[in-house]
């Protein structure tokens, strides 16, 4: 038994040279070790650095090539330790753990200049306090992953691409050719700043939640799929419209102002739109399709109408809204869609008629430039 134990200990020393492991058990990686090889068993000299064993790793210098985590290795944590992994345009992903297994972590450093992703983690991965720049995609994750306190900029596709059920929070995405954040169904995006992205600031799958984000100067502000929630977001200066949402969504307490194109806020059928502000947009302030409930919103100084409903056989309901100084009517209802339930709204100083009501169920107790009831 003693001989077997001694053999095991000697084998471990051969597999992990003494200089590769710090006193806390974390395996250290630097440029000299990358060139020499044997960071883990099977790692040949030069780049990429191959990680073939689960465990914790820490950089002690900048690196100039790829870190590749082998398929199925298991949980791996890479602490960049404030250092930079710079590929100088190398083909591949800077830190590639897409197939490593669940639970990979990358944190605390900079990754830049690779042709695919700067950082790729698999399912249940986590990326924290990482700056990425000048890759195709900044941060790419599998399902049920977390991206926090990171920064993704100047990528040729998306800043962050997160899988189904992932969370992206306290992260900045800017200057990307695609989306700032693209996340799958049932994702949560919160407290992010996304600006200057050519496509959408936030592009979120069905049943997702977006709250407390600042979205400015993107192609589209927020694109939200069906059965999702947007709460307390600020969306401005987007070329293709502010907030665009699918069916059965809930949109509350958002501020969509100074956006171009179709509308400040636009949603499909059976949505709930409550307590939002849409101001100074080039287009409609708030536009909905049939079956929507639009309650206690303010729409002001938009180029076209303040509120609009069209597109189906279910009645839209407008209650307690305010439309002021819009370039078209305060409220436009489409007769073909049999819309027209509205009450307790205030319309004032709109260039068109206060209410262009051609549907059914006429309104009552509305205030049109001081006249109650109207129209």
C-alpha positions as CSV (number, residue, x, y, z in Angstrom):
1,X,0.0,0.0,0.0
2,X,2.8,2.5,0.8
3,X,4.5,1.7,-2.5
4,X,1.2,2.3,-4.4
5,X,0.7,5.6,-2.5
6,X,4.2,6.8,-3.3
7,X,3.7,5.9,-7.0
8,X,0.5,8.0,-7.1
9,X,2.2,11.0,-5.6
10,X,5.1,10.8,-8.0
11,X,2.7,10.6,-10.9
12,X,0.9,13.7,-9.8
13,X,4.2,15.6,-9.6
14,X,5.0,14.5,-13.2
15,X,1.6,15.6,-14.4
16,X,1.8,19.0,-12.8
17,X,5.3,20.5,-12.7
18,X,6.0,22.3,-9.4
19,X,6.2,25.7,-11.0
20,X,2.7,25.4,-12.5
21,X,0.8,25.4,-9.2
22,X,0.6,28.2,-6.6
23,X,0.6,27.5,-2.9
24,X,-3.3,27.9,-2.8
25,X,-3.6,25.0,-5.3
26,X,-4.5,27.2,-8.3
27,X,-2.7,26.4,-11.5
28,X,-0.9,29.4,-12.8
29,X,-0.6,30.2,-16.5
30,X,1.7,32.8,-18.1
31,X,3.3,33.3,-21.5
32,X,6.5,31.4,-20.6
33,X,4.5,28.4,-19.4
34,X,2.3,28.6,-22.5
35,X,5.4,28.4,-24.8
36,X,7.0,25.6,-22.7
37,X,3.8,23.5,-22.6
38,X,2.6,21.0,-20.0
39,X,0.3,23.4,-18.3
40,X,-2.0,20.4,-18.0
41,X,-1.4,16.8,-19.2
42,X,-1.4,16.7,-23.0
43,X,-0.7,20.4,-23.4
44,X,2.0,20.8,-26.0
45,X,4.3,23.8,-26.2
46,X,3.0,27.1,-27.7
47,X,-0.6,28.2,-28.3
48,X,-3.3,27.2,-27.8
49,X,-2.9,26.5,-24.1
50,X,-4.8,23.3,-23.5
51,X,-6.7,22.8,-20.3
52,X,-7.5,19.1,-19.9
53,X,-8.2,18.9,-16.2
54,X,-11.0,20.4,-14.1
55,X,-9.9,23.0,-11.5
56,X,-8.9,26.6,-10.9
57,X,-6.5,28.5,-13.1
58,X,-5.0,32.0,-12.8
59,X,-3.0,34.1,-15.2
60,X,0.2,35.7,-14.0
61,X,1.0,37.5,-17.3
62,X,-0.6,38.6,-20.5
63,X,-1.2,35.9,-23.1
64,X,-1.0,36.2,-26.9
65,X,-3.1,33.2,-27.9
66,X,-6.0,30.9,-27.3
67,X,-6.9,29.1,-24.1
68,X,-8.8,25.9,-25.1
69,X,-10.7,23.8,-22.6
70,X,-11.1,20.3,-23.7
71,X,-14.5,18.7,-24.2
72,X,-16.2,17.3,-21.1
73,X,-13.5,18.3,-18.7
74,X,-15.9,19.5,-16.1
75,X,-16.0,22.7,-14.0
76,X,-13.1,25.0,-14.8
77,X,-12.5,28.5,-13.3
78,X,-10.2,30.9,-15.1
79,X,-9.2,34.0,-13.2
80,X,-7.6,36.4,-15.7
81,X,-6.2,38.3,-12.7
82,X,-6.4,41.6,-14.4
83,X,-4.3,40.5,-17.4
84,X,-5.1,40.5,-21.1
85,X,-5.5,37.7,-23.6
86,X,-4.8,39.3,-27.0
87,X,-5.1,37.2,-30.1
88,X,-3.9,39.8,-32.6
89,X,-6.6,38.5,-35.0
90,X,-6.0,34.8,-34.5
91,X,-8.6,32.4,-35.9
92,X,-10.8,31.0,-33.2
93,X,-12.2,32.0,-29.8
94,X,-9.9,33.6,-27.2
95,X,-11.1,31.5,-24.3
96,X,-13.0,28.5,-25.6
97,X,-14.9,26.4,-23.1
98,X,-18.1,25.8,-25.1
99,X,-17.9,22.0,-24.8
100,X,-16.0,21.8,-21.5
101,X,-19.1,21.0,-19.4
102,X,-21.4,22.8,-17.1
103,X,-20.2,25.5,-14.7
104,X,-17.2,27.1,-16.3
105,X,-16.2,30.5,-14.9
106,X,-14.2,33.3,-16.5
107,X,-13.5,36.5,-14.6
108,X,-11.5,39.6,-14.0
109,X,-9.6,40.6,-17.1
110,X,-9.5,41.5,-20.8
111,X,-9.9,39.3,-24.0
112,X,-9.6,40.9,-27.4
113,X,-8.8,40.4,-31.1
114,X,-10.1,36.9,-32.1
115,X,-12.1,35.9,-35.2
116,X,-14.9,34.1,-33.4
117,X,-15.8,34.8,-29.7
118,X,-13.6,36.5,-27.2
119,X,-15.1,34.3,-24.5
120,X,-17.2,31.1,-24.9
121,X,-18.6,29.2,-22.0
122,X,-21.1,26.3,-22.0
123,X,-24.2,25.7,-20.0
124,X,-24.5,27.2,-16.5
125,X,-21.4,29.2,-17.2
126,X,-20.5,32.5,-15.7
127,X,-18.6,35.5,-17.0
128,X,-17.8,38.3,-14.5
129,X,-15.8,41.5,-14.8
130,X,-14.5,40.8,-18.3
131,X,-13.8,43.4,-21.0
132,X,-14.1,42.0,-24.5
133,X,-13.4,43.9,-27.7
134,X,-12.7,43.3,-31.5
135,X,-14.0,39.8,-31.9
136,X,-17.0,38.5,-33.8
137,X,-19.0,38.0,-30.6
138,X,-17.8,39.3,-27.3
139,X,-19.3,36.8,-24.8
140,X,-21.1,33.7,-25.8
141,X,-22.8,31.3,-23.3
142,X,-24.8,28.2,-23.2
143,X,-28.2,27.8,-21.4
144,X,-28.8,29.0,-17.8
145,X,-25.6,31.1,-17.7
146,X,-24.8,34.4,-16.0
147,X,-23.0,37.4,-17.4
148,X,-22.3,40.2,-14.9
149,X,-20.3,43.4,-14.6
150,X,-18.7,42.9,-18.0
151,X,-18.1,45.1,-21.1
152,X,-18.5,44.0,-24.7
153,X,-17.6,46.5,-27.4
154,X,-16.7,46.9,-31.1
155,X,-17.5,43.3,-32.1
156,X,-18.5,42.4,-35.7
157,X,-21.6,40.5,-34.5
158,X,-23.1,40.7,-31.0
159,X,-21.7,42.0,-27.8
160,X,-23.3,39.3,-25.7
161,X,-25.1,36.1,-27.0
162,X,-26.6,34.3,-24.0
163,X,-28.5,31.0,-24.1
164,X,-32.0,30.1,-22.9
165,X,-32.7,30.9,-19.3
166,X,-29.6,33.1,-18.9
167,X,-29.1,36.3,-16.9
168,X,-27.3,39.4,-18.1
169,X,-26.8,42.2,-15.6
170,X,-24.8,45.3,-14.9
171,X,-23.0,44.9,-18.2
172,X,-22.1,47.5,-20.9
173,X,-22.4,46.6,-24.6
174,X,-21.5,49.3,-27.2
175,X,-20.4,49.8,-30.8
176,X,-21.3,46.3,-31.9
177,X,-22.4,45.6,-35.5
178,X,-25.1,43.2,-34.4
179,X,-27.1,43.3,-31.2
180,X,-25.8,44.6,-27.9
181,X,-27.4,41.7,-26.0
182,X,-29.0,38.8,-27.7
183,X,-30.6,36.3,-25.2
184,X,-32.7,33.3,-25.6
185,X,-36.2,32.5,-24.2
186,X,-36.8,32.9,-20.5
187,X,-33.8,35.2,-20.0
188,X,-33.5,38.1,-17.6
189,X,-31.6,41.3,-18.6
190,X,-31.3,44.0,-16.0
191,X,-29.3,47.1,-15.2
192,X,-27.4,47.0,-18.5
193,X,-26.2,50.0,-20.6
194,X,-26.4,49.2,-24.3
195,X,-25.6,52.0,-26.8
196,X,-24.5,52.5,-30.4
197,X,-25.1,49.0,-31.6
198,X,-26.2,48.7,-35.2
199,X,-29.0,46.2,-34.7
200,X,-31.0,45.9,-31.5
201,X,-29.8,47.1,-28.1
202,X,-31.6,44.2,-26.5
203,X,-33.0,41.3,-28.5
204,X,-34.7,38.9,-26.2
205,X,-36.6,35.6,-26.7
206,X,-40.1,34.7,-25.5
207,X,-41.0,34.7,-21.8
208,X,-38.1,37.0,-21.0
209,X,-37.8,39.9,-18.5
210,X,-36.0,43.2,-19.1
211,X,-35.9,45.7,-16.4
212,X,-33.9,48.8,-15.4
213,X,-31.8,48.9,-18.6
214,X,-30.6,52.0,-20.4
215,X,-30.7,51.6,-24.2
216,X,-29.5,54.4,-26.4
217,X,-28.6,55.1,-30.0
218,X,-29.1,51.6,-31.3
219,X,-30.7,50.4,-34.5
220,X,-33.8,49.2,-32.5
221,X,-34.0,49.9,-28.8
222,X,-35.5,46.7,-27.4
223,X,-36.9,43.8,-29.4
224,X,-39.0,41.7,-27.1
225,X,-40.6,38.3,-28.1
226,X,-44.1,37.1,-27.0
227,X,-45.2,36.6,-23.3
228,X,-42.4,38.8,-22.0
229,X,-42.1,41.7,-19.6
230,X,-40.3,45.1,-19.9
231,X,-40.3,47.2,-16.8
232,X,-38.6,50.5,-16.1
233,X,-36.3,50.6,-19.1
234,X,-35.1,53.9,-20.7
235,X,-35.0,53.7,-24.5
236,X,-33.8,56.7,-26.6
237,X,-32.4,57.8,-29.9
238,X,-32.9,54.5,-31.7
239,X,-33.0,54.7,-35.5
240,X,-35.6,51.8,-35.9
241,X,-38.0,52.5,-33.1
242,X,-37.8,52.3,-29.3
243,X,-39.5,49.2,-27.9
244,X,-41.0,46.6,-30.2
245,X,-42.8,43.6,-28.6
246,X,-44.7,40.5,-29.6
247,X,-48.0,39.1,-28.4
248,X,-49.2,38.9,-24.8
249,X,-46.4,41.1,-23.4
250,X,-46.5,43.4,-20.3
251,X,-44.9,46.8,-20.8
252,X,-44.8,49.0,-17.6
253,X,-43.0,52.1,-16.5
254,X,-40.7,52.4,-19.6
255,X,-39.5,55.7,-21.1
256,X,-39.3,55.6,-24.9
257,X,-38.3,59.0,-26.1
258,X,-36.5,60.6,-29.1
259,X,-36.6,57.5,-31.2
260,X,-37.1,57.4,-35.0
261,X,-39.1,55.2,-37.3
262,X,-42.5,53.5,-36.5
263,X,-43.1,54.2,-32.8
264,X,-41.8,54.9,-29.4
265,X,-43.6,51.7,-28.1
266,X,-45.1,49.2,-30.4
267,X,-46.7,45.8,-29.4
268,X,-48.8,43.1,-31.0
269,X,-52.1,41.7,-29.8
270,X,-53.3,41.3,-26.2
271,X,-50.5,43.3,-24.6
272,X,-50.7,45.3,-21.4
273,X,-49.2,48.8,-21.6
274,X,-49.2,50.7,-18.3
275,X,-47.5,53.7,-16.9
276,X,-45.1,54.3,-19.8
277,X,-43.9,57.6,-21.3
278,X,-43.5,58.0,-25.1
279,X,-42.2,61.4,-26.1
280,X,-40.6,63.2,-29.0
281,X,-40.6,60.1,-31.2
282,X,-40.6,60.3,-35.0
283,X,-43.7,58.3,-35.6
284,X,-46.5,57.1,-33.2
285,X,-46.0,57.5,-29.5
286,X,-47.6,54.2,-28.5
287,X,-49.1,51.7,-31.1
288,X,-50.9,48.5,-30.2
289,X,-52.8,45.8,-32.0
290,X,-56.2,44.2,-31.1
291,X,-57.0,43.2,-27.5
292,X,-54.5,45.5,-25.9
293,X,-55.1,47.2,-22.5
294,X,-53.4,50.6,-22.5
295,X,-53.6,52.3,-19.1
296,X,-52.2,55.5,-17.5
297,X,-49.6,56.2,-20.1
298,X,-48.4,59.6,-21.4
299,X,-47.7,60.2,-25.1
300,X,-46.5,63.7,-26.0
301,X,-44.8,65.6,-28.8
302,X,-44.6,62.7,-31.2
303,X,-44.6,63.3,-34.9
304,X,-47.7,61.3,-35.6
305,X,-50.5,60.2,-33.3
306,X,-50.2,59.8,-29.6
307,X,-51.9,56.5,-29.4
308,X,-53.1,54.0,-32.0
309,X,-54.8,50.6,-32.2
310,X,-55.3,48.5,-35.3
311,X,-55.2,45.0,-36.7
312,X,-57.8,42.6,-35.5
313,X,-61.3,41.7,-34.1
314,X,-60.7,42.2,-30.4
315,X,-61.4,45.5,-28.7
316,X,-58.6,47.7,-27.5
317,X,-59.1,49.5,-24.2
318,X,-57.6,52.9,-23.4
319,X,-58.1,54.1,-19.9
320,X,-56.6,57.1,-18.0
321,X,-54.0,58.0,-20.7
322,X,-52.7,61.5,-21.6
323,X,-51.9,62.6,-25.2
324,X,-50.5,66.0,-25.5
325,X,-49.1,68.1,-28.5
326,X,-48.7,65.2,-30.9
327,X,-48.4,65.8,-34.7
328,X,-51.5,63.7,-35.4
329,X,-54.6,62.8,-33.5
330,X,-54.4,62.0,-29.8
331,X,-55.9,58.6,-30.3
332,X,-56.6,56.7,-33.6
333,X,-58.8,53.6,-33.6
334,X,-59.3,51.4,-36.7
335,X,-62.9,50.7,-37.6
336,X,-61.9,47.5,-39.5
337,X,-60.6,46.0,-36.3
338,X,-63.8,46.9,-34.3
339,X,-61.7,48.7,-31.7
340,X,-62.9,51.6,-29.6
341,X,-63.3,51.3,-25.9
342,X,-61.8,54.4,-24.2
343,X,-62.5,56.4,-21.1
344,X,-61.0,58.8,-18.5
345,X,-58.3,59.9,-21.0
346,X,-56.9,63.5,-21.4
347,X,-56.2,64.9,-24.9
348,X,-54.8,68.3,-25.4
349,X,-53.1,70.4,-28.2
350,X,-52.8,67.6,-30.7
351,X,-52.6,68.7,-34.3
352,X,-55.2,66.2,-35.5
353,X,-58.5,65.5,-33.8
354,X,-58.2,64.6,-30.2
355,X,-59.9,61.2,-30.9
356,X,-60.3,59.7,-34.4
357,X,-63.0,57.3,-33.2
358,X,-64.4,55.2,-36.0
359,X,-65.0,52.0,-34.1
360,X,-67.5,51.0,-31.5
361,X,-68.2,51.4,-27.8
362,X,-67.7,55.2,-27.7
363,X,-65.8,56.8,-25.0
364,X,-67.0,58.7,-21.9
365,X,-65.5,60.9,-19.2
366,X,-62.6,61.9,-21.5
367,X,-61.1,65.4,-21.4
368,X,-60.5,67.0,-24.8
369,X,-58.7,70.3,-24.4
370,X,-60.9,71.1,-21.4
371,X,-64.2,69.7,-22.7
372,X,-65.6,66.8,-20.6
373,X,-67.0,64.4,-21.7
374,X,-65.7,64.1,-25.2
375,X,-65.7,63.5,-28.1
